[in-house]
Structures are given as structure tokens and as C-alpha cells.
Amino acid sequence: MTLLALQKKIGIKFKKQEYLQQVFIHRSYINENKNSRLGDNERMEFLGDAVLELVVTEYLYANFSNPEGDLTSYRSALVKGETLSKISQELCLGDYLMLSRGEKKHGGHARNLILANTFEALVGAIYLDGGYTKAKKFITNFLIPKFKEILSNESFRDARSSFQEWAQEKLNTTPEYRVLKESGPDHSKMFEVGCYIKDELYGTGNGTSKQTASQEAAKFAMDKISQEN
């Protein structure tokens, strides 16, 4: 597959092809190729993250009259790594990634965190090359349609908030989250987190950040409570 094929798929032709090329350069590749003409994609990812959040915020503000708390939950569900990674998979962005030998060996082309970051970098590159309007069109075409599914399965609900409400109502206490294990290199760590109530373990979760792992732990705990009741 070529970058020309990708441009046809997303309906965008880059004026400056270097922007698109840089989208797929992972930091690990630069570590092994110090003389690379282009840098890694992390600055583009940083920019894309901001553009993504603004476009999604505008969309939600214009189309929903819900209070701020609801809109924040909707936005979080739309821009979270799991959603972005799924779109990356649909667009086959992993096929274009340039990784170190070690990252390739460990399946970096298919890792959710790397794919989500690549999607953000692509948004950043589109913004740099074509401006806000073009980036907004791309996000509207490929990300916004996911919101219907998010609403239907209520995946916008914050598991930690739900579990805290239950614990405070039923047990008059607040859950505590503890990191049980960390693994992997600094740039791609995995965390295992447990949620506790008065030292009793209610659930565990894994994720690429402590926040993601704690959400998974809370979700596990809520599922367990639902089954018991």
C-alpha cells in the first residue's frame, strides 16, 4: 500500500507530502535511524490532539443541549484511545508505520496506543497542510459517525464515577485505586490497577495509562456488582 492510496481513501491530497510521511514515523524508528530526514510524529500528535478536541467540542455544542458534564463525557468517549485506534485499524494506518525492529517484533503496528497516537498525528498533519476546515472535514467524516454507537451502547458513561456513586450510596465510602503492576519500556508502559473499598479488592484493570486501567477496574467492579444483584 502506498501513501497515494491512503490519500484516496481519506479524500485528501497533501500539498506537502513530507507532512504525511512524518505521521508514520514512530519515536522508536528515529532511535535506530539517527540520520532520518524527518523527525518522529509526536509533535504532530500533540497538535492533532488539540484540533481533534476543538472540532469534537464544536460539534457537541452545536448539536446537543445537554449540560456541561454530559458533553464532557461524550467528548471523552469520542476522543479516547479506543475509539481512535478503531478508526486507525479501519484506515489500515498501521500498515504505513515506521518502527524500530524491537517495536515491530512486539506487534507495534497493531498496538492500540500507537494506532491512536498515529490518528492524532494524521489530524495534525492535515491541519498543517490544509488548515482547520480540511481537518474538521476529515474528523467529521471518520470520527463523528462513531458517536451514534457510543450513544447507543452508553460507552460514554464514566465507570469510575458510577462506581463511586454506588460506593457512597451503599457503603458510605469512596473507592481507592492502587497501581498493582507496571511493565514495558517508558514510552509504552502498561499498568495494572486495582480498585478497593476498605482494603477489599473489587476489581482490576489494565491499560496504557493509570487512568485507563482504573476505568477498566471500575467497570469490572460494576459488572461484578450487577451480576451479584
N, C-alpha and C positions, 0 to 999 in steps of 0.2 A: 504493500500500500504506500502511496505517495502523499505528500502534503497537498498536492493538487487535488487528489481525490477527497481529502478531508475538507478542503475549501468548498468543493462542490456540495459535499454532504451538508455543511452548515450554511451554505448560501452566502459565503463571504469570501471575496478575493482580496488578499492583503496587498497593499501598495508596497509595503516594506517586508519582504519575506523573512528578514532576519528576526523580526518580532515573533513570527510564528515558529521559526526554528528554535528560538530560545525557550519557548513554552515547554519544550520536552527535554530540556537539559536538567537533569537532577543533580543536586549537590554532590552526590557520590561519584558521578561521572567526572566532574571537574577535579575532584581529589586525585583521580588517576590520569587526568589529561590536563596538566597544568598550563599547557600552551594553547588551550582551546580559544578560538577566536571570539566566541560568545561566552558570557557568564552563565550561571545557573538561573533557574526560574523563580527564585524566592522573592526577589523584588517585584516581579510581575504578579506573583501570587498575593503579595501584600496589597498592591494596588487593586487587583481584581476583587479581593475580599471587600474592600470599601465600596467599589462600584456596585457589586452584587447586592450589598446590604441596602444601598440607597435605592436601587431600582425596585427591589422587593418591598421596601418600606413605602415607596410611592404607590406601588400597585395596591398594597393592602389599605393604605389610607384612602385611596380613591374608590375602592370597591366594597369596603366593609365599614359599617358604622359601630362596630364593637368597641368596647373600652380599651385603653392602652394595654392593660395586662393581657387581654386576648390577642391583640395584634402582635405583641412581643412574642407570645408563644407560637403564633402562626409563622412569624418570621424565622424564629429559631428552628422550627421544623423544616422550613423550606431551604435554609442555607446550611443546615447541618451536614457533616461529612458523609453520612449515609446516603442522603439524597443526591449530593453532588457526585459521589462515587458511582451511583447507579447510572447517572447520565453519562459519565465518562465511559462506563462499560458499553452503553448503548452506542456511543460515538466511536468506540474502539480506540480511545486515546492512548491506552496502554501500549498499543502496537507501535507507537511512534517514540516512546520514551527512550532516552539515552541514560543508561545506568552503569554503575560500576559492575565489575564481574561478580563481586560478592552479593550485591543487591539483586542482580539477575538470578543468581543461584538460589536465593531465598524467595523468589517469586515476586520481586518488586513491581513487575508490570501489572500485577493483579491486586496489589495491596490497597485496601480502601483509602488509607490516609494519603498515599502517594497519588492515587487517582483523583481524590477530592482536591488536593492541592493543585494538580495539573489543570483541573477545570477552572479553578480560580485564576491560575496563571493565564489561561486562554482568554478569560474575560478581560484581564488586564491588558493583554496584547491587542485584543480587538479595540479596546478603548484608546490605547496609544496610537494605533494605526488609523482608526476611523472615527474616533470621538464617541461621545456619550450616546448619541442617537443610535449608532450602529451596535454598541454594546447592549443597550436597552432592548433592541430588536432581537438580538441573539438570546438574551435571558428570557424575554417574553416567549420566544418560540420553543425553547428547550427546557427551561426550568419551571416557569409559571404553570404549565399544564399539569405538573405533578401535584399541584395544590388540591385538586379535586380528590385525588386518592388520599391525601393527608387528612382532609376534612372527613371523608367517608369512614376511614378506619381510626379516626381520632388520635393519630400518632403525634399530634401537636401537644397533647397533654403532657405535662411535666411530671414524671414518675416520682421524683423527689418531693415535690410539693404535695402530691396526692398522699404519699406515704406519711409525710409529716402531719398532714391534716388528720389522717386516721389515727396516728400515734397520740396526737394531742387530745383528740376527742375520746378515744377509747382507753388510753393508758395515762393520760395527763403527763406526757413526757415528750421529749424531742429526740429523734434518731441521731445517732452519731456514725460518721463514716471514717473507716480506717483503711489505710493502704496496707494490704497483706503481702504484696509481692510486686517487684519491679523487674523487668527483663528487657533485653535488647540494647542496642547502642543508643547514645544520647539523642541522635537525630530521629530515631524511630522507636521510642520506648513503648512498652506495653505495661499496663497497670492492672492489678487485681485488687479490687476494693470490696470490703465487707460493710454492710450496714447493721448496726447494733442498736438494741434498746436495752439499757441497763445491763450491758455485757452479754446479752443474749444475741447470737447471730441470726438475723432474719433472712439474709440473702447475700450473695456475692455476684460480682460482675466484672467483666474485663473490657478494656478499651485502650485507645491510643492516648488518652488523657485521663487524669484523675476524675474530671467532671463526667466524661462519657462512661467510665467504669462505675461511678457512683450512681448514675442514672440507670444503668443496667442492673445494679444491685437492688435499687429501689423497685424497679419493675419486677424483678424476680420475687421480691418480698410481697408486693401487691398481688401477684399471681398466686402465690402460695396462700395468702390470706383468703383470696376469693375461692380457692378450691376447698379450703377448710370450712368455709361458711356456706 
